[in-house]
Amino acid sequence: MHHILSEGPLLILGAGISGQGAARLLVQHGYQCTFFDERQQLSDTVSDPALIRPERFRAVVVSPGFAPTHPAIRAAQAAGIPLFSEVEIAIAHSTAPYIGVTGSNGKTTTTALLAHLLQAQGENALAVGNIGEAFCEALLEQPHPDRFVVEFSSYQLENFEPVRPAAVAVLLNISPDHLERHGTLERYIDAKFNLARQAETLVYNADDPALELLPTILPELPCITFGINNPQAQIQLHDDIINTGIPLSTAGYQLKGEHNLLNVMAALATCRLLGYDPERVNRAVAAFTPLPHRLEPLATINGIAFINDSKATNEDAVNYALKTFPDQSVHLLAGGIVKTDDLSSLRKEYERSVIQLYLFGRDRDRILKGLGNPTNVSLFDSMAEALAAAAATAAPGQKVLLSPMGASFDQFKNFEDRGDHFRELVRQLDVRVERNL
């Protein structure tokens, strides 16, 4: 890659977090960079795909927001210009080993947890990638850490061919997601599998049917499996004990729910591959604080617990959340832009957990229909109205849970903005209650 990049000027597709990070790293290494970005008016910007020609640009760096069908990518491919992702640029300019984490749900929690566990063992380990900080940007700030833990989205893995493989690839789960980008579930799965194809060892969820193909596709790849329901998994959960060869108690974990136990098992499997003492690692698991917007406890007001799970943008994530509260105690707030019309996979947990559903946002009617038109539902225009109704209806000992089932872009900038708005609404509610006491 260095040889290709050194031959001439580069074009960076996208001037967002990834593009800016890649450009800064490349400029530091002596490359000349020009941006292609349709949304920003930068001083050195190309906006016409017809200008992407081999005599002008010797390589193109693609930000994850650019789909393979984008005219700029098509133009580069037609011109025979090599394409690289921002993460491939970072890997090419780093000497530190890296662990890759991907999956439909749980990527960010597992990435942050792994970095925390490695730091607790004395490593200078950095969590980067889709978790928030561009890999290139982190490399500028700390060029020589002991290890990177990289969260990979399917977008970043579409044509992933790094110059160095991941020391460990962690595949958590697969459920239909981002199909508007990938076209088919098979292409989405294939993108996820690219991480395993470019790894020295593999950790994967033996409970997940979509991941069962991995040993067939990559029969020579050393691996450790984890699971709750698969008796063949090498790391298993029995009652409150995770067996990694040494029984480890889950009693002190702050991470709650079956899905988070799977995330922990993935992290423990990775640490086992790296040779760390399981009991010492498990003590660090217990010290890990859950991330915002992922079953985040906000407050208990008049005996009612308010929980922010704004990151639950698909039905599998909501299923995980409802399994955490199986006692018919949940007042569920949901709404946004759903990714499927078939939400039948939610019905079992819905019936077990949900007292009342409060729907808001663009696709509230689609959610209602997708769930089979249950009767314990109220419709609202905004989250604020839905929360006010839930808070007025819920009884002490019950939960008000935001777990939206869909993307946030109908009413919010992103899931963080949605979760922050929910947190602020709960804070205001708490203040009003205190004033009335």
N, C-alpha and C positions, 0 to 999 in steps of 0.2 A: 504493500500500500504506500509506503513512504516513497518508493521509486515513482509510482504513478502520480502521486500528489506533487512531487518535486518538479514535474515537467512543465508546469505552467499555472495560470490563474484558476481559481476555483469559484464555483457558483454555489451559494448556500440557499436552498429552498426554504423560506420561512425565516422571519426575523423575531420569532418568539423566544421562549426560554432556551429551547434546544439549539435553535439556529444561532442565537447570540453567543451562547456558550461555545459552540463549535468554532465560530468565527474568531472569538478571542483567543482560544487555544491555538488555532492555526496561524493567526497573525503573529502570536508569540514565537511560533516555530518558523517564521519567515515567509509564510504563504501570503499571496494576494487574494483577497476575498471580495466578491460582489454578492449582494443579496437579490433574490427574486422574492418579492412579496407584494401581493395585490392590495393589502390593507394599509400599508405604511408608506409614507413618502420619505425615504431615506436619501441621503445625498448620493450614494452609490448603489442604485437599485435598477434591476431589470424587471420589467413587467410584461414583456411580450415574449411568449414561448418561441416565436420565430427567430429571436436573437440568440437562442441557445444552440450555438454551433461549435464544432470541435476546434476551429481556429481561435475562438474566443475563450473557451473553457475546457480544461483538460480533465476535470472531474466535477461531479455534482454531489453535494452533501444534502441529504433529504431529511427534513424535520418530520416527526411522526404524523403531523396533521395533514400531510400531503398524501392522498390516496394514490395507488398505482395507476389509476385512470386519469390523473390530473394531466392537463395538456403539457405542462412543463416537464413532467416525467416522461410522457410519451415522446416529446421532442428530443430529450436527451437520449432516450433509447434508440430513436430513429437515427440519430446522429452518431451512435456508437460511443457515446461518452459514458465512462464508468460511473456508477451510482454507489454512494456509501451512506450509511446512516450515521447520526451523531454518535451513537454508542460505539460503532465500529471505529470512528475517528479516535474516540477516547481510548479504546482498547489498544489501538495501534501506537499510541503515544504514552502508554503506561507500562510499567514493568511489574506492578503489583498483581498478585493473583486476584481473581474475582469469582464470586458465587452469583449465579443467576437465579432469580425467583420469578415464576409466572403462574398463571391460573386465572380462572374467571372471577373468583372471589378469594379474599384473604391475602392478596399479594403484599399490600402495604403493611399490614400487621406483621406478617411473617418476615418481611424484609427488615422492618424496624426491630422486631424481636431478635432476629439473628445478629444484627449489628450490636444490639445491647448485650447479648450473650457473649459474643466474641470480645467486646470491650471489657466485660466482667472477668474474662480470662487473661486480660492484660494486653490484648491486641489493640492497635490503632486501626479500627475497622470503621468504614464510612458507608452509610446507606445513601444510595444515589439512584438516578434514573427516573422512572415513572413515579416514584415516591415524592418528587417535588424539586430536587436539585439536579440539574443536568449533569451527566457524568463528566462532560468536558469542563464545566464550571468548577466542579469539585476537584478535578485534577489540577486546575490552575491554582486553587487555594492550598491544596496539599498534594504535591506531586509524588510523594513517596510514602503513602500509608502502608500498613502491613497487608491490608486487604480491602477490597470493595465488595459490598453486597448490593447487587443491582436488581432493582425491580424492572422487569420487562413487560410492557404491554404487547398485545398481539401486533399492533402497528409497527413496533420497533423490531419485530421478529419476522416480518414478511419475506425479506431477502437477506437474512442474517448469515453472513459468512465472515466472521472476524479472523484476524491474523493469529489470535491465540484463543484456544478453547476456554470455556469456563472450568474452573477446578471442580465445581459441583453445579449441576442443574437441578433445581427444585420445581417440580410440577405438582401443583396443589389440587386442581380439579378442572373440569371442563363443563360448561353449560352454554347453551346458545347465547351469544353476545356479539355485538358489533357486526351483525350479518349485513347491515347496510353498507359496510366497508368491504367485507371479505366476500360477500355474494352467497356463499354456501357455508354450512356448518363444517363440511370437510376441509374447506380452505382455511377456516378459522383454526381448526384443530391442527392442520398442517403447519400453520404459522407458529403455534405454541410448541409443536414438536421440534421446530428448528433449533430451539434452545438445547434440547437433549442431543440433537445431532451434532452440536458444536460444544460438547462437554466431555470431560475426562471421567466423571462419575455422575450417577443419577440418584435422586431421591424422589419417589413419587407415591401418590395416594392409591393404595391397592383397592380401596372401596369404590373407586370411580370407574365405571364401565368404559368410558372413553379412553382411559389411560391403559387399559389392559393390552392394547396393541403394542405398547412400547417395547417389551422384551422381544417381540417378533420382528419389529422394525430395526431394533438395535440390539441384536443378540449378544454381541461381544462387550457391551457397555456394563461395567460393574455398577450394581445398584443396591440400595436399601429401600424397602417398602414399609409403609406405615398404614394403619387402618383401624377402624373400630368394629366393622362388620365382617371383614375378610379374615378367616382363620389362618390363611397362608401369609399374612403380613408379618414382617420381621419385627416391627414395633407395634404393640397392641395395647389397647385399653381394656382393663377389667375392673369394674366398679370404679374406685377412685385411684387406681394404680396404673401408671404407664410402665410397661415392661420393655426396657431397652437392653435386656441382658441383666440389668440391675433394676429392681422395682423402685419406681419413683412416685411419690405421693403428689397428687394434684390439689391437696386440701388447701394449700396456701395461695393458690393462683388468684390473681385479680382478673385475669381473662376468663370470661364466663361463656358457657354454651358449647355444644358439641363441635361446632365449626372452629371455635378457637382452640379446642383440644387437638383437633387435627392440625391446625397451624403450629401448635406447640410440638406435636409429634414430628412434624416436618423439620422444625428447627433442631430438636434433639437428635434426629437421625443425621442431620448435617454435622452437628458437633461431634457425633460419634465417628463419622468418617474422618473428621479432622483430628481425632485422637484425644479429645478433652474428657476430663473426669465427669461422668454423668451426674453424680450427686452434687458436685460443685456447680455444674451448669444448671441443675434443677433449682438450686437456691436462687440463682439469678433470674430464672423464669418467674419465681414468686415475687420478685422485686419489680417486675415489668408492669408499668402502668398502661392501661388500654389507651389507644389513640382516639382523638376526637372523631365524632360522627360514626363510630362503629360500636353500637350498643353502649354509648357513653351515658352514664348516669349523670343527670343534671341537678336534680333537686327532689326532695320529698316534701310535698306541701299538703297539709291536712291529712297526712298518712298516705297520700297518692304519690307514687314514684313516676317521675318524668324522664324519659329515656330517648336520646338522640341517636338514631340509626340512619342518618341521611345518606350514608354511603350505599345503602341497600337499593341499588338501581335495577335489579332484576329479580325474578321470582325465586331463584335459588337462595339469594341473600335474605329475602324476607322469610323463606322457609326456615333458614338457620335461626333467625331471630325468634320466630314463633316457637321453635322447638325449645328455646331457652326458657319460655314461660308457658308450660303446657297445662296450666291449672285454671283455664277459663277465667283469666283475670285481666285481659288486655283490651284497652280501648285504643284501636289502631288508626293512626292518621296515615293516609296514603294518597298519592297522586303525582302527576307529572306526565312524562312522555314514555309510554310503555313500549317494550320491544317485541311483544307478541300478544296476539289476541287470545291465546290459550293459557289460562292461569289455573288449569285443573290440578296441576301438581301441588298447588297451595291449599286445596280444599280440605284435606285431612287435618293439617295443622291449624288451618283457619277455624274449623269447627271445634277443635280441642282448646284453642287459646283465646279466641276473640269474642268479647261480649258485644262490642259495637264497633262498626267501621265508619270512619269519617273521611269522605273522599273530597278532594279539591283538585284543581288544576285541569289542564287541557283534556286529558284522557280519562276523566273520572267515569264516564259512561262505558268506555271500553273495559276498564277494570271491573266494573260492576257486572257486565256481561261475561267477561272472561272468568269470573268467579262463580258463574252460574246463577246470577241474580239473587244473592242471599237477601233476606228481609231485614237483617239487623244493620241497616246502612242509612247514613244521612249524607246529603250532598251539600257542598259549600263552594263559594267562589274563591276563597283564600284560605291559606294555612291558619291565619289569625282567627278567622271565624270557626274553623274546625277545632282548633285548640280550645277556644273559649267554651264550645259546646261539650268537648270531652272532659274538660276540667270541672264543668258544672254537673256532669252526669256520673263521673267515676266516684267510687266509694273508697274509704280507707282500706289499705291492703291491696288495692288494684294498681295497674300500671297504665300510663298514657305513653304510647310508643309511636314515635315517628319512624316508620320503615316504609319508604314511599312506593316501591315496586317499579319505579320508572326514573328516567333521566330528569334533570331539573331545569332544562333550558327553556321551558315554556314560561316560567315565572322568575327564575334565578340565573345567576351567571354560571354556577356550577354546584355540585353537591355540597361543597364547603360553605358557599354562600347560603344555601338552603338551611344547612345545619346551624350556621351562625344565627340566622334569622329565628329559627326555632328556639335556640338557646336564649336569645334576647327576649322573645315572647314569654318564655318560662320565667326568666328573671323578673320581668315586669309583673307577671302574675304573682310571684313570690312577694314582691314589694307591696302589692295591693292587699294581699292577705295579711301581711304583717301590720299594715296600717290599720286594718279593721279589727285586729285582736284587742 
